Amino acid sequence: MKAIYFDNNATTKVAEEVLEEMTPLFCELYGNPSSMHTFGGQIGRRIRGAREQVAALLGCDPTEIVFTSGGTESDNTAIKGALAAQPHKRKVITTRVEHPAVLTVCRDLENHGYAVIELGVDRQGRLDLAELQEQLDEDTALVTIMYANNETGTVFPIDHVSQLVANEGAIFHTDAVQAVGKIPLKLSQSHIDLLSLSGHKLHAPKGVGILYVRKGTRLSPFMLGGHQEAGRRAGTENVPGIVGLGKACELAAANLEEENSRVKRLRDKLERAIVEKCPDCRLNGDTGNRLPNTCNISFEYIEGEAILLMLDKYGICASSGSACTSGSLEPSHVLRAMGVPFTAAHGSIRFSLSRYNTEEEVNYTIEKLPAIIDQLRQLSPFVAKQAH
Ligand code: PLP
């Protein structure tokens, strides 16, 4: 059975064009770009090309791109590197809805004497900019706030946020892992100092990403060793990954508006039909400011995992808002921060689309899901209790 893949915020299919571009770099052009010989030297040209392709998508200068192993490394480097470069400042501001690649790093900083402020969000997942302004002071070394949320798709007003941070003279980092390729960015016109991107979220392979470092930003390197990436990130380059990421960025830039309006139309059709056909469900996130591909829905009285298992039987892949930790099903920290009631957070499902999804797949899901919800509700002890 061919999978109907609606889990593109988890990872994406590598585009055929990307694979094609990468293939010669494994067994034919496998030299080390740091080598003196021509065989290795020609690889440097490929990396330069990829750097230009990434910069074109982000609207920045190629020299501001540092290749990394992915979103997690970029987030760690941005946070730890920005703090190491300003040892006299001891305050970090973030939000309660960040990905663990940011949140875990920030929480660990508390063990090292930093004051870490986690800004809250409202029921729609929106930030309170007045609270951010109140917290910013001259001891603030770094503000790290995601561009778009991976679970709900909520897009934060990063232009405004980065302006507020710049006014206070702190460094601003944004985890744009879910935003790049889905919404247009023009970094040269923003106040963003550091930005993380991950290849496998935009049809490049896993294990490659970038950290954008605006010219002049104070940042200590995180990975020490060789002189690669102009001394900003040591380690022999993942050449096939970097070349693949460059191609993926070129494809994303070429199709951004057209593809994303098609994806948004499919996402809207899917969620409208679900809300119409399934009682006691609601959309999570800021529906006015969302990624075009993401839909997060809570179904009251049933568990997300049960829905996922039933969808899986029909070959439909989605994901739930709960993380199974140490045997107990903890509702998502994002939905909890938004104040989504316990029963609804437990029954939340995320559908995340890509340019490879079709109308037929959406229609098939609309046909199957209402019966699944109905069947699970009939078995639910919560619904039975309500009836008595
Ligand atoms: N940040 C966000 C918002 C993400 O969604 C993810 C991956 O799910 C990451 C960071 C981590 O990226 P990577 O898997 O490339 O380490």
Boltz pocket constraint, residues with backbone or C-beta under 6 A from the ligand:
constraints:
  - pocket:
      binder: B
      contacts: [[A, 9], [A, 10], [A, 69], [A, 70], [A, 71], [A, 72], [A, 73], [A, 75], [A, 99], [A, 101], [A, 146], [A, 148], [A, 149], [A, 150], [A, 175], [A, 177], [A, 178], [A, 197], [A, 198], [A, 199], [A, 200], [A, 207], [A, 208], [A, 209]]
      max_distance: 6.0
